[in-house]
Structures are given as C-alpha cells and as structure tokens.
Amino acid sequence: MKLNPEQSKQFLEFINSKWKPSRKCEVCDQETWGITDVIFELREFSGGPVYFGGVTQPVIPIVCNTCGNTKFINAIKAGILKLDKKGNFVNHQEAKQ
Ligand SMILES: [Zn+2]
C-alpha cells in the first residue's frame, strides 16, 4: 500500500521525532538513509507453503543507500494505520471518520 503525501509527511515527522542521533548505519557507518513510501507486510512463517492468515505486521522500510541495511518501522506504532472495531487495518485518515 502506497502512502499518500499526507501519510508520507506524517511518517517523516514520526521518524524525526523518534530517531535520535546518531543516525549512522550500524553496518557501514554512513548516514545515507532512504525512506520508502510503501507499507509492506511481514507474515508469520508457516513452515510450508505460503499461508494467508495468521499474524501480519505492517511495516515501512528505511534503507541505507550505501549498504542496503534495512530497518522496518511498524506502521501502527508510527500512527499511519489503525485497527477498526473488527480488527481490520484502516489507514489513519479512515480511522478519523
Ligand atoms: Zn549502511
């Protein structure tokens, strides 16, 4: 799911408020991070064929542009997604309605 411009801005503000210096990459010691504008999902490993069900974590990657080290920020913790009363993911703007 691609972030809209408001969500991208909101995510950047969240990162800037939480990620304190030093922001150097622990792998290559550079500070060349790139923030993606797409929410991906991490699925629980089923031990076999892809299983659609179980636990899913929505994450937004931050990638070191020098070495590729990748951090995943949880989109719920970042305030981009919320859960509705049925436990379905909704984006923050839909949750306000
Ligand atoms: Zn790096």
Backbone and ligand atoms as CSV (ligand in chain L), in Angstrom:
chain,resi,resn,atom,element,x,y,z
A,1,MET,N,N,0.847,-1.170,0.000
A,1,MET,CA,C,0.000,0.000,0.000
A,1,MET,C,C,0.893,1.234,0.000
A,2,LYS,N,N,0.662,2.086,-0.999
A,2,LYS,CA,C,1.479,3.292,-1.120
A,2,LYS,C,C,0.945,4.371,-0.174
A,3,LEU,N,N,1.859,5.081,0.461
A,3,LEU,CA,C,1.473,6.181,1.334
A,3,LEU,C,C,1.061,7.373,0.476
A,4,ASN,N,N,0.018,8.080,0.901
A,4,ASN,CA,C,-0.317,9.318,0.205
A,4,ASN,C,C,0.604,10.420,0.742
A,5,PRO,N,N,0.620,11.588,0.109
A,5,PRO,CA,C,1.550,12.639,0.551
A,5,PRO,C,C,1.410,13.013,2.024
A,6,GLU,N,N,0.181,13.042,2.540
A,6,GLU,CA,C,-0.007,13.390,3.957
A,6,GLU,C,C,0.578,12.307,4.870
A,7,GLN,N,N,0.375,11.041,4.489
A,7,GLN,CA,C,0.930,9.938,5.285
A,7,GLN,C,C,2.457,9.943,5.234
A,8,SER,N,N,3.016,10.244,4.064
A,8,SER,CA,C,4.472,10.315,3.938
A,8,SER,C,C,5.026,11.398,4.867
A,9,LYS,N,N,4.360,12.546,4.883
A,9,LYS,CA,C,4.777,13.652,5.750
A,9,LYS,C,C,4.654,13.238,7.215
A,10,GLN,N,N,3.540,12.599,7.559
A,10,GLN,CA,C,3.315,12.143,8.926
A,10,GLN,C,C,4.393,11.132,9.351
A,11,PHE,N,N,4.741,10.225,8.434
A,11,PHE,CA,C,5.749,9.220,8.763
A,11,PHE,C,C,7.117,9.880,8.966
A,12,LEU,N,N,7.454,10.820,8.111
A,12,LEU,CA,C,8.725,11.533,8.248
A,12,LEU,C,C,8.795,12.281,9.576
A,13,GLU,N,N,7.691,12.903,9.970
A,13,GLU,CA,C,7.646,13.605,11.258
A,13,GLU,C,C,7.820,12.618,12.417
A,14,PHE,N,N,7.194,11.441,12.294
A,14,PHE,CA,C,7.325,10.419,13.337
A,14,PHE,C,C,8.793,9.982,13.461
A,15,ILE,N,N,9.414,9.700,12.318
A,15,ILE,CA,C,10.815,9.251,12.340
A,15,ILE,C,C,11.704,10.331,12.938
A,16,ASN,N,N,11.512,11.562,12.519
A,16,ASN,CA,C,12.354,12.643,13.031
A,16,ASN,C,C,12.167,12.869,14.529
A,17,SER,N,N,10.974,12.563,15.045
A,17,SER,CA,C,10.741,12.749,16.478
A,17,SER,C,C,11.285,11.591,17.315
A,18,LYS,N,N,11.389,10.396,16.704
A,18,LYS,CA,C,11.790,9.214,17.460
A,18,LYS,C,C,13.241,8.805,17.273
A,19,TRP,N,N,13.786,9.054,16.084
A,19,TRP,CA,C,15.119,8.552,15.743
A,19,TRP,C,C,16.144,9.604,16.126
A,20,LYS,N,N,16.759,9.399,17.248
A,20,LYS,CA,C,17.711,10.358,17.785
A,20,LYS,C,C,19.108,10.103,17.225
A,21,PRO,N,N,19.925,11.153,17.177
A,21,PRO,CA,C,21.318,10.968,16.724
A,21,PRO,C,C,22.041,10.000,17.653
A,22,SER,N,N,22.962,9.277,17.186
A,22,SER,CA,C,23.476,9.259,15.852
A,22,SER,C,C,22.610,8.388,14.951
A,23,ARG,N,N,22.471,8.823,13.708
A,23,ARG,CA,C,21.701,8.036,12.752
A,23,ARG,C,C,22.634,7.275,11.825
A,24,LYS,N,N,23.862,7.071,12.242
A,24,LYS,CA,C,24.789,6.323,11.393
A,24,LYS,C,C,24.350,4.874,11.296
A,25,CYS,N,N,24.518,4.304,10.128
A,25,CYS,CA,C,24.198,2.900,9.892
A,25,CYS,C,C,25.165,2.034,10.698
A,26,GLU,N,N,24.625,1.068,11.435
A,26,GLU,CA,C,25.461,0.209,12.264
A,26,GLU,C,C,26.273,-0.796,11.434
A,27,VAL,N,N,25.988,-0.906,10.135
A,27,VAL,CA,C,26.736,-1.818,9.274
A,27,VAL,C,C,27.892,-1.092,8.585
A,28,CYS,N,N,27.627,0.057,7.945
A,28,CYS,CA,C,28.647,0.716,7.122
A,28,CYS,C,C,29.117,2.051,7.696
A,29,ASP,N,N,28.525,2.511,8.795
A,29,ASP,CA,C,28.911,3.740,9.469
A,29,ASP,C,C,28.640,5.005,8.646
A,30,GLN,N,N,27.776,4.912,7.654
A,30,GLN,CA,C,27.387,6.081,6.862
A,30,GLN,C,C,26.011,6.558,7.328
A,31,GLU,N,N,25.611,7.730,6.874
A,31,GLU,CA,C,24.307,8.276,7.238
A,31,GLU,C,C,23.550,8.635,5.970
A,32,THR,N,N,23.175,7.609,5.227
A,32,THR,CA,C,22.573,7.815,3.906
A,32,THR,C,C,21.246,7.060,3.803
A,33,TRP,N,N,20.358,7.302,4.740
A,33,TRP,CA,C,19.103,6.559,4.793
A,33,TRP,C,C,18.093,7.062,3.775
A,34,GLY,N,N,17.325,6.138,3.221
A,34,GLY,CA,C,16.222,6.479,2.344
A,34,GLY,C,C,14.944,5.879,2.902
A,35,ILE,N,N,13.898,6.664,2.923
A,35,ILE,CA,C,12.616,6.207,3.447
A,35,ILE,C,C,11.702,5.871,2.284
A,36,THR,N,N,11.135,4.687,2.315
A,36,THR,CA,C,10.207,4.292,1.259
A,36,THR,C,C,8.823,4.886,1.541
A,37,ASP,N,N,7.973,4.894,0.530
A,37,ASP,CA,C,6.611,5.415,0.717
A,37,ASP,C,C,5.580,4.310,0.502
A,38,VAL,N,N,5.970,3.102,0.892
A,38,VAL,CA,C,5.091,1.944,0.718
A,38,VAL,C,C,5.057,1.151,2.020
A,39,ILE,N,N,3.863,0.708,2.396
A,39,ILE,CA,C,3.726,-0.193,3.542
A,39,ILE,C,C,3.792,-1.620,3.018
A,40,PHE,N,N,4.686,-2.413,3.591
A,40,PHE,CA,C,4.794,-3.833,3.264
A,40,PHE,C,C,4.233,-4.615,4.440
A,41,GLU,N,N,4.089,-5.908,4.252
A,41,GLU,CA,C,3.632,-6.712,5.375
A,41,GLU,C,C,4.581,-7.875,5.609
A,42,LEU,N,N,4.845,-8.130,6.874
A,42,LEU,CA,C,5.617,-9.299,7.287
A,42,LEU,C,C,4.612,-10.333,7.753
A,43,ARG,N,N,4.733,-11.517,7.198
A,43,ARG,CA,C,3.814,-12.586,7.580
A,43,ARG,C,C,4.505,-13.594,8.474
A,44,GLU,N,N,3.729,-14.215,9.312
A,44,GLU,CA,C,4.221,-15.295,10.147
A,44,GLU,C,C,4.681,-16.435,9.243
A,45,PHE,N,N,5.854,-16.983,9.507
A,45,PHE,CA,C,6.376,-18.103,8.739
A,45,PHE,C,C,5.582,-19.349,9.093
A,46,SER,N,N,5.030,-19.991,8.066
A,46,SER,CA,C,4.168,-21.148,8.320
A,46,SER,C,C,4.935,-22.455,8.314
A,47,GLY,N,N,6.181,-22.447,7.806
A,47,GLY,CA,C,6.959,-23.684,7.728
A,47,GLY,C,C,6.669,-24.476,6.467
A,48,GLY,N,N,5.843,-23.948,5.588
A,48,GLY,CA,C,5.485,-24.661,4.358
A,48,GLY,C,C,5.039,-23.679,3.309
A,49,PRO,N,N,4.030,-24.052,2.530
A,49,PRO,CA,C,3.517,-23.139,1.502
A,49,PRO,C,C,3.031,-21.837,2.129
A,50,VAL,N,N,2.965,-20.804,1.292
A,50,VAL,CA,C,2.509,-19.505,1.786
A,50,VAL,C,C,1.116,-19.661,2.373
A,51,TYR,N,N,0.964,-19.183,3.564
A,51,TYR,CA,C,-0.296,-19.295,4.279
A,51,TYR,C,C,-0.861,-17.903,4.468
A,52,PHE,N,N,-2.051,-17.672,3.937
A,52,PHE,CA,C,-2.685,-16.368,4.090
A,52,PHE,C,C,-3.598,-16.411,5.297
A,53,GLY,N,N,-3.099,-15.938,6.362
A,53,GLY,CA,C,-3.797,-15.949,7.634
A,53,GLY,C,C,-2.746,-15.755,8.697
A,54,GLY,N,N,-3.097,-15.864,9.916
A,54,GLY,CA,C,-2.109,-15.716,10.974
A,54,GLY,C,C,-1.726,-14.271,11.186
A,55,VAL,N,N,-0.614,-14.100,11.853
A,55,VAL,CA,C,-0.171,-12.770,12.255
A,55,VAL,C,C,0.490,-12.055,11.094
A,56,THR,N,N,0.114,-10.789,10.885
A,56,THR,CA,C,0.721,-9.941,9.872
A,56,THR,C,C,1.128,-8.630,10.520
A,57,GLN,N,N,2.323,-8.182,10.215
A,57,GLN,CA,C,2.794,-6.897,10.724
A,57,GLN,C,C,2.994,-5.934,9.559
A,58,PRO,N,N,2.307,-4.780,9.550
A,58,PRO,CA,C,2.521,-3.784,8.504
A,58,PRO,C,C,3.766,-2.959,8.833
A,59,VAL,N,N,4.676,-2.869,7.887
A,59,VAL,CA,C,5.937,-2.175,8.155
A,59,VAL,C,C,6.312,-1.240,7.010
A,60,ILE,N,N,7.021,-0.184,7.365
A,60,ILE,CA,C,7.554,0.757,6.385
A,60,ILE,C,C,9.069,0.660,6.467
A,61,PRO,N,N,9.731,0.259,5.370
A,61,PRO,CA,C,11.183,0.096,5.403
A,61,PRO,C,C,11.932,1.431,5.331
A,62,ILE,N,N,13.055,1.456,6.019
A,62,ILE,CA,C,14.040,2.523,5.888
A,62,ILE,C,C,15.328,1.817,5.478
A,63,VAL,N,N,15.911,2.244,4.353
A,63,VAL,CA,C,17.021,1.512,3.752
A,63,VAL,C,C,18.273,2.381,3.695
A,64,CYS,N,N,19.398,1.817,4.125
A,64,CYS,CA,C,20.679,2.506,3.977
A,64,CYS,C,C,21.048,2.493,2.501
A,65,ASN,N,N,21.222,3.684,1.920
A,65,ASN,CA,C,21.531,3.774,0.497
A,65,ASN,C,C,22.957,3.371,0.174
A,66,THR,N,N,23.809,3.182,1.195
A,66,THR,CA,C,25.180,2.768,0.961
A,66,THR,C,C,25.323,1.256,0.956
A,67,CYS,N,N,24.769,0.592,1.976
A,67,CYS,CA,C,24.992,-0.854,2.102
A,67,CYS,C,C,23.732,-1.705,2.015
A,68,GLY,N,N,22.562,-1.085,2.074
A,68,GLY,CA,C,21.325,-1.847,1.962
A,68,GLY,C,C,20.749,-2.321,3.279
A,69,ASN,N,N,21.438,-2.041,4.380
A,69,ASN,CA,C,20.874,-2.374,5.686
A,69,ASN,C,C,19.454,-1.810,5.747
A,70,THR,N,N,18.507,-2.608,6.230
A,70,THR,CA,C,17.108,-2.208,6.204
A,70,THR,C,C,16.480,-2.311,7.586
A,71,LYS,N,N,15.809,-1.240,7.962
A,71,LYS,CA,C,15.057,-1.220,9.216
A,71,LYS,C,C,13.574,-1.234,8.861
A,72,PHE,N,N,12.774,-1.893,9.679
A,72,PHE,CA,C,11.329,-1.912,9.479
A,72,PHE,C,C,10.662,-1.183,10.629
A,73,ILE,N,N,9.883,-0.152,10.310
A,73,ILE,CA,C,9.122,0.582,11.317
A,73,ILE,C,C,7.659,0.135,11.218
A,74,ASN,N,N,7.090,-0.247,12.331
A,74,ASN,CA,C,5.713,-0.717,12.360
A,74,ASN,C,C,4.760,0.448,12.042
A,75,ALA,N,N,3.917,0.269,11.012
A,75,ALA,CA,C,3.026,1.350,10.558
A,75,ALA,C,C,1.951,1.683,11.585
A,76,ILE,N,N,1.616,0.749,12.455
A,76,ILE,CA,C,0.630,1.039,13.512
A,76,ILE,C,C,1.277,1.909,14.579
A,77,LYS,N,N,2.479,1.526,15.011
A,77,LYS,CA,C,3.195,2.312,16.024
A,77,LYS,C,C,3.499,3.714,15.521
A,78,ALA,N,N,3.711,3.835,14.197
A,78,ALA,CA,C,4.002,5.141,13.604
A,78,ALA,C,C,2.741,5.977,13.420
A,79,GLY,N,N,1.562,5.404,13.675
A,79,GLY,CA,C,0.315,6.139,13.565
A,79,GLY,C,C,-0.248,6.216,12.161
A,80,ILE,N,N,0.333,5.475,11.221
A,80,ILE,CA,C,-0.147,5.507,9.836
A,80,ILE,C,C,-1.378,4.614,9.673
A,81,LEU,N,N,-1.392,3.490,10.339
A,81,LEU,CA,C,-2.524,2.561,10.280
A,81,LEU,C,C,-3.116,2.393,11.673
A,82,LYS,N,N,-4.402,2.111,11.708
A,82,LYS,CA,C,-5.087,1.767,12.953
A,82,LYS,C,C,-5.933,0.541,12.693
A,83,LEU,N,N,-6.404,-0.074,13.751
A,83,LEU,CA,C,-7.304,-1.211,13.617
A,83,LEU,C,C,-8.720,-0.741,13.895
A,84,ASP,N,N,-9.683,-1.195,13.058
A,84,ASP,CA,C,-11.069,-0.847,13.339
A,84,ASP,C,C,-11.632,-1.798,14.396
A,85,LYS,N,N,-12.917,-1.654,14.699
A,85,LYS,CA,C,-13.516,-2.452,15.766
A,85,LYS,C,C,-13.508,-3.945,15.468
A,86,LYS,N,N,-13.425,-4.288,14.160
A,86,LYS,CA,C,-13.401,-5.698,13.765
A,86,LYS,C,C,-11.980,-6.252,13.676
A,87,GLY,N,N,-10.992,-5.403,13.947
A,87,GLY,CA,C,-9.605,-5.849,13.884
A,87,GLY,C,C,-8.994,-5.748,12.505
A,88,ASN,N,N,-9.676,-5.039,11.581
A,88,ASN,CA,C,-9.136,-4.842,10.238
A,88,ASN,C,C,-8.291,-3.577,10.211
A,89,PHE,N,N,-7.259,-3.588,9.376
A,89,PHE,CA,C,-6.415,-2.416,9.239
A,89,PHE,C,C,-7.148,-1.330,8.478
A,90,VAL,N,N,-7.051,-0.114,8.954
A,90,VAL,CA,C,-7.522,1.061,8.232
A,90,VAL,C,C,-6.423,2.097,8.334
A,91,ASN,N,N,-6.342,2.960,7.307
A,91,ASN,CA,C,-5.317,3.981,7.422
A,91,ASN,C,C,-5.794,5.058,8.387
A,92,HIS,N,N,-4.879,5.855,8.841
A,92,HIS,CA,C,-5.150,6.834,9.884
A,92,HIS,C,C,-6.282,7.773,9.489
A,93,GLN,N,N,-6.329,8.178,8.229
A,93,GLN,CA,C,-7.371,9.108,7.795
A,93,GLN,C,C,-8.745,8.466,7.832
A,94,GLU,N,N,-8.840,7.183,7.447
A,94,GLU,CA,C,-10.126,6.490,7.517
A,94,GLU,C,C,-10.560,6.330,8.968
A,95,ALA,N,N,-9.607,6.116,9.870
A,95,ALA,CA,C,-9.934,5.913,11.268
A,95,ALA,C,C,-10.524,7.162,11.911
A,96,LYS,N,N,-10.193,8.344,11.355
A,96,LYS,CA,C,-10.719,9.601,11.907
A,96,LYS,C,C,-12.197,9.764,11.607
A,97,GLN,N,N,-12.678,9.104,10.534
A,97,GLN,CA,C,-14.060,9.307,10.092
A,97,GLN,C,C,-15.042,8.547,10.968
L,1,ZN,ZN,ZN,24.782,1.075,5.689
